[in-house]
Amino acid sequence: MAKVSAGTGSIYAFGFIGAVIYYISTATDFWMGLLGFLKALVWPAFLVYELLSSLGA
């Protein structure tokens, strides 16, 4: 079983909260808000994708 440190979990939690606030505040209707919440669950994947895209990988 993998161990996750408390620091890693808190960083993810703060990122999740920030992503939820961002996506919901930019939503134009309920369904876009719901989609924003789902996007907030996987925000690290978006971060890594954008990082690799900017590096040209």
Jmol script that loads the backbone (N, CA, C; Angstrom):
load data "model"
ATOM      1  N   MET A   1       0.836  -1.174   0.000  1.00  0.00           N
ATOM      2  CA  MET A   1       0.000   0.000   0.000  1.00  0.00           C
ATOM      3  C   MET A   1       0.886   1.244   0.000  1.00  0.00           C
ATOM      4  N   ALA A   2       0.548   2.213  -0.811  1.00  0.00           N
ATOM      5  CA  ALA A   2       1.350   3.425  -0.930  1.00  0.00           C
ATOM      6  C   ALA A   2       1.046   4.378   0.218  1.00  0.00           C
ATOM      7  N   LYS A   3       2.105   5.006   0.714  1.00  0.00           N
ATOM      8  CA  LYS A   3       1.942   5.996   1.766  1.00  0.00           C
ATOM      9  C   LYS A   3       1.969   7.383   1.147  1.00  0.00           C
ATOM     10  N   VAL A   4       1.089   8.233   1.591  1.00  0.00           N
ATOM     11  CA  VAL A   4       1.059   9.616   1.127  1.00  0.00           C
ATOM     12  C   VAL A   4       1.299  10.498   2.343  1.00  0.00           C
ATOM     13  N   SER A   5       2.255  11.408   2.222  1.00  0.00           N
ATOM     14  CA  SER A   5       2.541  12.275   3.360  1.00  0.00           C
ATOM     15  C   SER A   5       1.430  13.302   3.532  1.00  0.00           C
ATOM     16  N   ALA A   6       1.343  13.839   4.728  1.00  0.00           N
ATOM     17  CA  ALA A   6       0.304  14.837   5.012  1.00  0.00           C
ATOM     18  C   ALA A   6       0.524  16.094   4.182  1.00  0.00           C
ATOM     19  N   GLY A   7       1.766  16.449   3.904  1.00  0.00           N
ATOM     20  CA  GLY A   7       2.054  17.639   3.105  1.00  0.00           C
ATOM     21  C   GLY A   7       1.510  17.523   1.698  1.00  0.00           C
ATOM     22  N   THR A   8       1.651  16.358   1.099  1.00  0.00           N
ATOM     23  CA  THR A   8       1.156  16.152  -0.260  1.00  0.00           C
ATOM     24  C   THR A   8      -0.368  16.253  -0.299  1.00  0.00           C
ATOM     25  N   GLY A   9      -1.022  15.682   0.671  1.00  0.00           N
ATOM     26  CA  GLY A   9      -2.477  15.739   0.731  1.00  0.00           C
ATOM     27  C   GLY A   9      -2.994  17.155   0.916  1.00  0.00           C
ATOM     28  N   SER A  10      -2.300  17.934   1.725  1.00  0.00           N
ATOM     29  CA  SER A  10      -2.753  19.311   1.948  1.00  0.00           C
ATOM     30  C   SER A  10      -2.525  20.173   0.711  1.00  0.00           C
ATOM     31  N   ILE A  11      -1.450  19.931  -0.028  1.00  0.00           N
ATOM     32  CA  ILE A  11      -1.219  20.669  -1.268  1.00  0.00           C
ATOM     33  C   ILE A  11      -2.326  20.349  -2.269  1.00  0.00           C
ATOM     34  N   TYR A  12      -2.672  19.069  -2.391  1.00  0.00           N
ATOM     35  CA  TYR A  12      -3.762  18.681  -3.288  1.00  0.00           C
ATOM     36  C   TYR A  12      -5.071  19.322  -2.842  1.00  0.00           C
ATOM     37  N   ALA A  13      -5.330  19.340  -1.536  1.00  0.00           N
ATOM     38  CA  ALA A  13      -6.579  19.903  -1.023  1.00  0.00           C
ATOM     39  C   ALA A  13      -6.675  21.394  -1.329  1.00  0.00           C
ATOM     40  N   PHE A  14      -5.594  22.146  -1.107  1.00  0.00           N
ATOM     41  CA  PHE A  14      -5.612  23.574  -1.425  1.00  0.00           C
ATOM     42  C   PHE A  14      -5.783  23.794  -2.920  1.00  0.00           C
ATOM     43  N   GLY A  15      -5.124  22.976  -3.719  1.00  0.00           N
ATOM     44  CA  GLY A  15      -5.283  23.070  -5.170  1.00  0.00           C
ATOM     45  C   GLY A  15      -6.699  22.757  -5.593  1.00  0.00           C
ATOM     46  N   PHE A  16      -7.302  21.753  -4.972  1.00  0.00           N
ATOM     47  CA  PHE A  16      -8.679  21.375  -5.276  1.00  0.00           C
ATOM     48  C   PHE A  16      -9.638  22.520  -4.956  1.00  0.00           C
ATOM     49  N   ILE A  17      -9.471  23.109  -3.786  1.00  0.00           N
ATOM     50  CA  ILE A  17     -10.349  24.212  -3.385  1.00  0.00           C
ATOM     51  C   ILE A  17     -10.195  25.392  -4.337  1.00  0.00           C
ATOM     52  N   GLY A  18      -8.955  25.707  -4.671  1.00  0.00           N
ATOM     53  CA  GLY A  18      -8.720  26.805  -5.607  1.00  0.00           C
ATOM     54  C   GLY A  18      -9.314  26.532  -6.973  1.00  0.00           C
ATOM     55  N   ALA A  19      -9.168  25.290  -7.446  1.00  0.00           N
ATOM     56  CA  ALA A  19      -9.715  24.925  -8.756  1.00  0.00           C
ATOM     57  C   ALA A  19     -11.237  24.971  -8.740  1.00  0.00           C
ATOM     58  N   VAL A  20     -11.852  24.515  -7.674  1.00  0.00           N
ATOM     59  CA  VAL A  20     -13.321  24.565  -7.568  1.00  0.00           C
ATOM     60  C   VAL A  20     -13.799  26.011  -7.612  1.00  0.00           C
ATOM     61  N   ILE A  21     -13.133  26.871  -6.845  1.00  0.00           N
ATOM     62  CA  ILE A  21     -13.527  28.285  -6.834  1.00  0.00           C
ATOM     63  C   ILE A  21     -13.372  28.882  -8.229  1.00  0.00           C
ATOM     64  N   TYR A  22     -12.258  28.608  -8.887  1.00  0.00           N
ATOM     65  CA  TYR A  22     -12.026  29.164 -10.224  1.00  0.00           C
ATOM     66  C   TYR A  22     -13.063  28.662 -11.227  1.00  0.00           C
ATOM     67  N   TYR A  23     -13.215  27.332 -11.321  1.00  0.00           N
ATOM     68  CA  TYR A  23     -14.106  26.776 -12.329  1.00  0.00           C
ATOM     69  C   TYR A  23     -15.565  27.156 -12.093  1.00  0.00           C
ATOM     70  N   ILE A  24     -16.005  27.171 -10.850  1.00  0.00           N
ATOM     71  CA  ILE A  24     -17.404  27.513 -10.572  1.00  0.00           C
ATOM     72  C   ILE A  24     -17.643  29.007 -10.790  1.00  0.00           C
ATOM     73  N   SER A  25     -16.655  29.838 -10.455  1.00  0.00           N
ATOM     74  CA  SER A  25     -16.854  31.282 -10.648  1.00  0.00           C
ATOM     75  C   SER A  25     -16.900  31.666 -12.121  1.00  0.00           C
ATOM     76  N   THR A  26     -16.298  30.846 -12.988  1.00  0.00           N
ATOM     77  CA  THR A  26     -16.326  31.147 -14.418  1.00  0.00           C
ATOM     78  C   THR A  26     -17.436  30.396 -15.149  1.00  0.00           C
ATOM     79  N   ALA A  27     -18.203  29.598 -14.424  1.00  0.00           N
ATOM     80  CA  ALA A  27     -19.283  28.821 -15.045  1.00  0.00           C
ATOM     81  C   ALA A  27     -20.437  29.731 -15.434  1.00  0.00           C
ATOM     82  N   THR A  28     -21.025  29.428 -16.574  1.00  0.00           N
ATOM     83  CA  THR A  28     -22.150  30.229 -17.057  1.00  0.00           C
ATOM     84  C   THR A  28     -23.506  29.637 -16.671  1.00  0.00           C
ATOM     85  N   ASP A  29     -23.547  28.361 -16.324  1.00  0.00           N
ATOM     86  CA  ASP A  29     -24.793  27.745 -15.883  1.00  0.00           C
ATOM     87  C   ASP A  29     -24.471  26.569 -14.959  1.00  0.00           C
ATOM     88  N   PHE A  30     -25.516  25.896 -14.495  1.00  0.00           N
ATOM     89  CA  PHE A  30     -25.339  24.809 -13.536  1.00  0.00           C
ATOM     90  C   PHE A  30     -24.465  23.690 -14.080  1.00  0.00           C
ATOM     91  N   TRP A  31     -24.686  23.295 -15.319  1.00  0.00           N
ATOM     92  CA  TRP A  31     -23.948  22.161 -15.882  1.00  0.00           C
ATOM     93  C   TRP A  31     -22.475  22.486 -16.075  1.00  0.00           C
ATOM     94  N   MET A  32     -22.167  23.728 -16.415  1.00  0.00           N
ATOM     95  CA  MET A  32     -20.765  24.123 -16.515  1.00  0.00           C
ATOM     96  C   MET A  32     -20.121  24.144 -15.127  1.00  0.00           C
ATOM     97  N   GLY A  33     -20.896  24.503 -14.108  1.00  0.00           N
ATOM     98  CA  GLY A  33     -20.410  24.452 -12.734  1.00  0.00           C
ATOM     99  C   GLY A  33     -20.129  23.022 -12.301  1.00  0.00           C
ATOM    100  N   LEU A  34     -21.017  22.114 -12.673  1.00  0.00           N
ATOM    101  CA  LEU A  34     -20.808  20.705 -12.361  1.00  0.00           C
ATOM    102  C   LEU A  34     -19.580  20.163 -13.083  1.00  0.00           C
ATOM    103  N   LEU A  35     -19.438  20.526 -14.351  1.00  0.00           N
ATOM    104  CA  LEU A  35     -18.251  20.128 -15.100  1.00  0.00           C
ATOM    105  C   LEU A  35     -16.996  20.720 -14.465  1.00  0.00           C
ATOM    106  N   GLY A  36     -17.081  21.943 -13.990  1.00  0.00           N
ATOM    107  CA  GLY A  36     -15.954  22.568 -13.302  1.00  0.00           C
ATOM    108  C   GLY A  36     -15.568  21.820 -12.051  1.00  0.00           C
ATOM    109  N   PHE A  37     -16.563  21.351 -11.299  1.00  0.00           N
ATOM    110  CA  PHE A  37     -16.273  20.560 -10.101  1.00  0.00           C
ATOM    111  C   PHE A  37     -15.551  19.271 -10.475  1.00  0.00           C
ATOM    112  N   LEU A  38     -15.996  18.625 -11.534  1.00  0.00           N
ATOM    113  CA  LEU A  38     -15.339  17.389 -11.972  1.00  0.00           C
ATOM    114  C   LEU A  38     -13.919  17.661 -12.459  1.00  0.00           C
ATOM    115  N   LYS A  39     -13.723  18.778 -13.149  1.00  0.00           N
ATOM    116  CA  LYS A  39     -12.383  19.160 -13.589  1.00  0.00           C
ATOM    117  C   LYS A  39     -11.475  19.411 -12.387  1.00  0.00           C
ATOM    118  N   ALA A  40     -12.042  19.993 -11.341  1.00  0.00           N
ATOM    119  CA  ALA A  40     -11.259  20.293 -10.147  1.00  0.00           C
ATOM    120  C   ALA A  40     -10.742  19.016  -9.485  1.00  0.00           C
ATOM    121  N   LEU A  41     -11.448  17.912  -9.650  1.00  0.00           N
ATOM    122  CA  LEU A  41     -10.990  16.648  -9.073  1.00  0.00           C
ATOM    123  C   LEU A  41      -9.706  16.151  -9.725  1.00  0.00           C
ATOM    124  N   VAL A  42      -9.513  16.499 -10.990  1.00  0.00           N
ATOM    125  CA  VAL A  42      -8.348  16.003 -11.727  1.00  0.00           C
ATOM    126  C   VAL A  42      -7.407  17.137 -12.139  1.00  0.00           C
ATOM    127  N   TRP A  43      -7.370  18.241 -11.385  1.00  0.00           N
ATOM    128  CA  TRP A  43      -6.541  19.382 -11.749  1.00  0.00           C
ATOM    129  C   TRP A  43      -5.064  19.038 -11.905  1.00  0.00           C
ATOM    130  N   PRO A  44      -4.493  18.072 -11.166  1.00  0.00           N
ATOM    131  CA  PRO A  44      -3.077  17.779 -11.396  1.00  0.00           C
ATOM    132  C   PRO A  44      -2.803  17.265 -12.809  1.00  0.00           C
ATOM    133  N   ALA A  45      -3.747  16.565 -13.402  1.00  0.00           N
ATOM    134  CA  ALA A  45      -3.556  16.081 -14.774  1.00  0.00           C
ATOM    135  C   ALA A  45      -3.483  17.256 -15.740  1.00  0.00           C
ATOM    136  N   PHE A  46      -4.328  18.269 -15.556  1.00  0.00           N
ATOM    137  CA  PHE A  46      -4.269  19.460 -16.399  1.00  0.00           C
ATOM    138  C   PHE A  46      -2.943  20.188 -16.205  1.00  0.00           C
ATOM    139  N   LEU A  47      -2.476  20.257 -14.965  1.00  0.00           N
ATOM    140  CA  LEU A  47      -1.219  20.932 -14.666  1.00  0.00           C
ATOM    141  C   LEU A  47      -0.051  20.249 -15.362  1.00  0.00           C
ATOM    142  N   VAL A  48       0.034  18.936 -15.256  1.00  0.00           N
ATOM    143  CA  VAL A  48       1.122  18.192 -15.890  1.00  0.00           C
ATOM    144  C   VAL A  48       1.034  18.300 -17.405  1.00  0.00           C
ATOM    145  N   TYR A  49      -0.157  18.232 -17.956  1.00  0.00           N
ATOM    146  CA  TYR A  49      -0.330  18.361 -19.408  1.00  0.00           C
ATOM    147  C   TYR A  49       0.177  19.711 -19.910  1.00  0.00           C
ATOM    148  N   GLU A  50      -0.227  20.778 -19.236  1.00  0.00           N
ATOM    149  CA  GLU A  50       0.208  22.115 -19.646  1.00  0.00           C
ATOM    150  C   GLU A  50       1.710  22.292 -19.463  1.00  0.00           C
ATOM    151  N   LEU A  51       2.249  21.733 -18.399  1.00  0.00           N
ATOM    152  CA  LEU A  51       3.700  21.811 -18.172  1.00  0.00           C
ATOM    153  C   LEU A  51       4.464  21.108 -19.284  1.00  0.00           C
ATOM    154  N   LEU A  52       4.046  19.911 -19.631  1.00  0.00           N
ATOM    155  CA  LEU A  52       4.725  19.178 -20.694  1.00  0.00           C
ATOM    156  C   LEU A  52       4.523  19.844 -22.061  1.00  0.00           C
ATOM    157  N   SER A  53       3.359  20.434 -22.273  1.00  0.00           N
ATOM    158  CA  SER A  53       3.110  21.133 -23.536  1.00  0.00           C
ATOM    159  C   SER A  53       4.033  22.348 -23.668  1.00  0.00           C
ATOM    160  N   SER A  54       4.222  23.059 -22.580  1.00  0.00           N
ATOM    161  CA  SER A  54       5.078  24.248 -22.635  1.00  0.00           C
ATOM    162  C   SER A  54       6.557  23.884 -22.797  1.00  0.00           C
ATOM    163  N   LEU A  55       6.930  22.697 -22.344  1.00  0.00           N
ATOM    164  CA  LEU A  55       8.314  22.241 -22.492  1.00  0.00           C
ATOM    165  C   LEU A  55       8.566  21.631 -23.867  1.00  0.00           C
ATOM    166  N   GLY A  56       7.500  21.415 -24.625  1.00  0.00           N
ATOM    167  CA  GLY A  56       7.622  20.859 -25.973  1.00  0.00           C
ATOM    168  C   GLY A  56       7.787  19.358 -25.987  1.00  0.00           C
ATOM    169  N   ALA A  57       7.364  18.699 -24.927  1.00  0.00           N
ATOM    170  CA  ALA A  57       7.487  17.237 -24.860  1.00  0.00           C
ATOM    171  C   ALA A  57       6.358  16.552 -25.606  1.00  0.00           C
TER     172      ALA A  57
END
end "model"
wireframe off; spacefill off
backbone 0.3
color backbone group
